[in-house]
Each structure stands twice: as structure tokens, then as C-alpha cells.
Amino acid sequence: MSAKNTTKVLIDGKIITLSGYESEEYLQKVASYLNNKISELSELPGYSRQSLETRHTLLSLNIADDYFKAKNQAESLEEDIEAKDKESYDIKHDLIATQIQLDKVKLEVERLQKEKDDLNLKVNELNQELEELLK
């Protein structure tokens, strides 16, 4: 297990000490995300007039909204990946089946070519015999 990291971050103008098993960069990124959300909400008319509890609730709702949107997007992407994996498997299966069929056709062409060559040879032999008989 990795070591626990502790770092000071600035959230909404206050220095807060965060600790966790994530990297310091990650903890700073989380703090930056929160600051951006607070900034977005602060730009809304009437937000600053709300009670602290209401502002925290609105912040929580916005973060939850982002989470569920990201989760839905991730699930959608996973479904796309699964569909593409299945399509890729099907294409590979078709390719293998086609290759097997092509190999069979090549063998049949070789067999027929050999049969044709044998028959041409036989025709030539018969023509020579006929010529000798006609002399």
C-alpha cells in the first residue's frame, strides 16, 4: 500500500490540510475543481445571499450532477467499447472463415490446374499417337 500524502490546499480562500493515498497533484486538482465550482456558483445571481447551508447544498448538488453525468458518459463509453469489441471479434471470425474458404479454393484451383495439365499431356500424347497412326 502506498504512503499517505498530506498537503495544504486553498479552497474558497481558506487553507485546508488534505491527506490521502492519492498524490499531492491529485489533491491539488480536487481543490482546484472545488474552487472552480464555487466560482461558477458565485457568479449566479442571488447565490451569495443564500445561507451558508444552502450554498453548501447547491455546491453538493452541482458536484453530484457532474458525477452522475460523468458516470453516465463512462457507462456509455464502456457500452460502446463492448459493442466495438464484439464487432471486432465478429470481423476477425469472418476473416478467419474467409481465409479458410480461400485456402480451400486455392487447393481446388491447384487440383484443377494439375488435372488440366494432366489432361493436356494426355491430349498431346493421343495427338502424337494419332499422327503416327496417320503416317
N, C-alpha and C positions, 0 to 999 in steps of 0.2 A: 504494500500500500504506500502511496506517495505521501510526502510530508505535508502537514497542514501549513498553508500560507496565511500570513496576516499582512494586511495593507490598509493604509488610510486613504479614504476616498472623500470627495466633496460631492454631497448630494443636497440640492436645494439650498446652497450656501452654508451648509453645516458639514464639518469634518466628522466622518464616521469611520470607525475601525471595523473592517470586514475580515473575516477569516473563513477559510475553506480549503478544500483539497485542490481547487482549481488554481490556475496560475494567477499571478498578480495582474497580468494583462487582461485576463478574463474578468476578474473582479472590477477592474477599472472600466471595462467595456459595459458591464452591468450597470455600474454607477452612471456612466455616460447615457445609457439608454433611459434610465430613470430621469435624469436631468432633461433629456430631450422631451420626454412625455410631460413632465411638469411644465416645461416651457411651452409646449403645444397647448396644454390646457389653460395656462395663464393668459394666453392670447384670446381666449374665448370671453365674450362679454359677460360680466356677472360672476365669473369664476372666483375672482378674488374677494367678492362679497360673501361667498359661501362660508359656512363654518369649516373649521379645520377637519372635522369628522366627515363632512360632505365632500370636501376636496379630496381627502384620502379615499373615500368610497369611489369617487369619479376616477381617480388615478387607478385604483384597483380594477374598476370595470374596463377602463381603456387597456390596461395590461392584459386582462383576461380576454378581451376581444382580440388583441394582437395574437395571443397564444392560440386561441381557437382557430383563427384564420390561418396561422402558420401550420397548425396541426392538420387542418383540412387540406391545405396545399401539399403537405408532406404525404398524407394518405393518398391524395390524388396522384402525386408523382410516383408513389410506390405501386399503385394500381397500373399506371402507365408502364412502369418498368416490368411488372409481371406480365402484362399483355405483350410487350415487346419481346420479353424472354420466350414466351410461348410461341410467338410468331417466328422468332429466330430458330427455335427448336424445330418447328414445323418446316421451315425453309431448309434447314440442314437435313431433316429427314427426307424431304422431297429430293434434295440434291443427291443424297446417298442412293435413294431408289432409282433416280435417273441415271446415275453413274453405273449402277449395277445393270440396268437395262441397256445402256450404251455399250458396256463391256460384252454383254450377250450378243448385241447386234454386230459388234466388231468381230466376234468369234464366228458368227454366222456368215458375215461377209467374207472372212478368210476361208471358211469352209467352202462357200460357193465359188470363190475365186480359184481355189485348188481344184474343185470339181470341174470348173470351166477349163482350167489349164489341162487337166487330165483328158477331158473330152476333146479339146483342140488337138492334143497329142494323138489321141485315138483317131480323130478325123484325118490328121496328116498321115498316119500310118495306113489307114484304109485308102486314102488317095494314092499313096505310093504303091500299094498292093494293086489297086485298080489300074494305075498307069503301067505297071509291069505286066498285068494280065492283058492289057490292050495292045501291047507291043508285039 
